[in-house]
Every structure is written in structure tokens, then in C-alpha cells.
């Protein structure tokens, strides 16, 4: 057997360099780059290996371990899981900073390879700097925290182990059912050890994500249930986009007269004006999709995990509605007593189309979908219509930005009030141009994801929309994008604090407390000049005070040569209405009558929930 002598770190990097994927018939690197912050746990060995291949496997310097891992996740979303970025940190606080990002990737079923330094296997210098000691179990390090938020976890205690570990990590990240983050801990003393690795381990390999086909019997049962439906409804989830099944599902819906609505992760499956489209569903959804959900007798859920924001905490559907769930993951397909069809979305929808024949939903039902969506569009026009009010609403801001966005520009947002506002008000112009991270609802995802998305596809511009609270939490990748030349347009809506959670607090009976800046324990409230702050990080900036100025600023931002930040004061109390119910905890007893009334309303809502798993 021919071998090559390398350190474990060198062998790991060489392996990554020789893994490839196929995108639109062209071979591309499976691992196109590494986000890194070096510390003593990864700088002496892993960085030495990465420096040697810097032209093959580019390394990008992060400003914060969490945000660089979030950038890797934004990259994975933008490439629809076809490529995987690496994020590496030292041990201790650097590693723990990536745990939140791992939670984002795990919740959203997205691949990222996390490599963190680890303590010495030989334990000779213990305790080393940043080592957390567990007196009863010396094998535990901070890296064990990743076990709760990763699909694959390993710690390399011998250099030979990567021969078995790395292929398994890849298999998990490429699997449509198990897809998620992989973590590998790299003890400092093991990184340095030289080993005779088989040359065959580094053979160039092209990987393709598997497309499991559905079981014939479960598909036949799904066809039987759908053919009996008078009022079917399709829910399109993120799995449709990752499978590349957008066109197939859109054609299926149109051919058979079935209204199609979208989840948060699935928004962008079709354009806003597609003939079958009836809007987003659920708590941050449209009155049109929710009206149809309440009357549907069969729900075809494709590529969705049916989270509470999609189902209205399981109050959005008739108690008698049947579910047919197409999903690559068995766990998701089997929820709520559904007819579970486990398989790739594209393969399964294609086989479903071949098997269902000339079935069509009742024409009255199809027409109801069109009418409800027309009413929803009219309502949006009203919410977005400019007024003479001194402070614009989110709906108005989103409407202006949406109207100025180019067809392929990618909208990115995450936590706070913006997810609900863009889900309702953003009218998608081209498929796969919408990224709202609301599975983990991670504040701080947005700007970092914009960096990753701009890196993934330089032919389009990410438009990132955030609130002032998110800006304060994580903004350093504005600097990263200027440094690296990856442009985004950032819209900062300043509403004076954590406004949407203040709305929930007020709605459940508690007066404003510790959310809006004016309601916090402060000496004197004041506003941050976000434009000046972003300018200090190298961005081009403009603060605007009117919707007309906002429109002009977005058009200007389209012409600039670097990341451009636009700030505007927005209304903290006016939100686009919704009509779905949400289950949250409300105190059963309180000194406040408003809280007691909210608790009674919450109990009434719970009586409408479907009981399932």
C-alpha cells in the first residue's frame, strides 16, 4: 500500500481539498473555503496545513466565531446544500461561540463542518489555558456541548481515526434526511502527530446527494387519499428547495388545481404571482393561506417539519383534515398521523404526478384560492401604501425595498419583527431569492449570512434587513464584507429596542418592560447613529427619514461598489395583521387583570389544537 506521511492536521486538510460535488453538470469543490479565527488550539498545526493550500482552499478571517459559522450556514443556504463551508476555532470560548451557530444549522437541517481545538489527549500539561475541568470525568471538555446541536460528533484521539471519521461526517452532511452540522474536535497534541496515511484516502472524489425514492405502498396510499380530496392544499417547505423540486411541485399544483402555500423556509419555492400560489401560511402568514388551511380536507405537506409557526400551534387545520407528508426524513414524515411518504421531494412529486392521473380539485376550491389571494394582495397594497405619518411602518419599508429589488436579489432576515413583515409583504420575483432564518430565530444570523451568501453567488446582491436590536448584537461582518469585497445592501430599521417581543409582552398583559430602550433601566435613552458606526467599518452609508428617500437610497445602493448600509427610523407599534393563533406560556395567576384575561384566552385557544405528535 502506497502511503504519504502527514500530520493529522495536514491529512485532514488534504482530504477536504480532494472532495468535490457536481453543480449544473460542472465539478466544483465540495468544501470551497474555511472561516477561521486562530487561537492556540488551532494556530500551530491546523493553520500551518491551511496556509499551505490557501490558493486551493481559501481561508477567510472571521471577527467572531459565532458569526463566521453563521456565514458558513448562509453560504450553505445560498447554494441549497450543494457545497459546505468549514468553520474552525480554538478551544474554550472560541469553540463555545460556535455552539449557537450549530443550533441554527441543526434546526434548519443545514450542513457546516465545525473544527475546534481540544485539550491534550496525553493530559501531561493539564490543565491548560481555557480548559474546563470536570472532576469526576476528565474526558469532558467544552466541546461536548456540541453534542446537543450537531448531527455528527467526534473527537480525534489518534491520527488514524480521521480515515474513518471524515467520510462519515460527509455522509451525514450530504444526507437529505440527516443533514445538519458535523463537529470534529482536534486535540492539540494529536494535530501534530505524523502518520503514514494511505494515498488512496486522498483520491479525488465527486459526491452526489442521494435521492431516495418512495415506498410503492405508501405512495399508492397517498394517491388514494389525494384522489378522494375535494379541498386539497399543498404546503411547500424548505426541503422542496433543497431537493430542487420547485418547478415540479409548482407544475403539479397548477396541473391539478391545488392551491399552494409556503412555509417560512419554503417561501421562494414559487414566485408571488404563480397561478397556484395563495401566500405564506401560519402565524406570520397570509389570511388567504390560513383561510384555505382551515377548510382543507387533505393537506399535502412537502419538505416541511411543520413547526408551530406553520401550523398555528396546530390550530390552523380542521380536526378532520388528513395529512399526506412527503419528506426525506422519517421523523418529519410521520408527524400528526400523516400518510408518511419517505423520499426525496423531486423524485416523490414526479412519481406522484405519474400516478395521480387526471385528478383535479373541485373548480370552486381552486377559484376560492384565487379569490382569497386577490383579497390578500389588496390588503398588502393598503398596508404598504405611503402615508404622511412621520414614522413609516415595517410594511411600508418592506414594500419600498421590495419594489426596488432586482429580480435575483436575495432577501435575508431572521429574528425579531422582520420575519413576519417580510413573510407577509415581500413579493418574491424569482424562485430561491428569499432566506428567512426562523427555525432557530437567531439574532445575528442576518449580516453574517449576507456575507456567506454574497460569497456563494457573486452574481446577485443580498439585501439584508434587520432591526436595531440585531445590529447591536452582531454587526462586525459589515467589516468582513468590506475587507473581502463581498457586497451586500443592509437596511437597518431602528424602532428603539426589541419591539416585536415588546408587542408580545403587551399582548399577554404585561406593560412594556426591558424591551424598548425607553422601558429599560437606563440613565437616559438615546439612539445609536448606525450609519456612522457602519461607515467606521468601511461601508457606504445613508440615513433616510422618508419612504421617498428610502426608495432613492436603495436605487443608489444598487450602484455602489461595496457593502452599503441604509438606516431608517420605523414604527415600533404598527404591524401587518395576522389571523393565526400561537401557543405561548401565560401565567395562570397574576396580580394583573390583563394577564389573567390573556391566560383565559390562551386556554381557550388550546382547546382548538389538534392532538398529535
Secondary structure, DSSP 8 states (H G I E B T S, - for coil): --EEEEEHHHHHHHHHHTEEEEETTEEEESS-EEEE---TTTTTTHHHHHHHTTTTSEEEE-SSHHHHHHHHHHHHHHTTTSS--EEEE-STHHHHHTHHHHHHHHHTT---EEEEEE--SS-TT-S-TT----TT-TT--GGGGGGGG-SEEEEE-SGGGHHHHHHHHHHHHH-TTT---EEEEEEHHHHT-EEEEEGGGG--EEE--------HHHHHHHHHHHHT-SSEEEEE-HHHHHHT-HHHHHHHHHHTT-EEEE-TTTTTSS-TT-TTEEEE-STTS-HHHHHHHHH-SEEEEES----HHHHTTTTSS-TT-EEEEEESSHHHHTGGG-EEEES-HHHHHHHHHHHHTT----HHHHHHHHHHHHHHHHHHHHHHS--S-SSB-HHHHHHHHHHHS-TT-EEEE-TTTHHHHHHHH---SSTT-EEE--SS--TTHHHHHHHHHHHH-TTS-EEEEEEHHHHHHS-THHHHHHHHT--EEEEEEE-SB-HHHHHHHHHTT----SSBGGGSS-SS-----HHHHHHHTT-EEEEE-SHHHHHHHHHHHTT-SS-EEEEEEB-SS--------------SS-S-HHHHHHHHHHHHHHTT-----
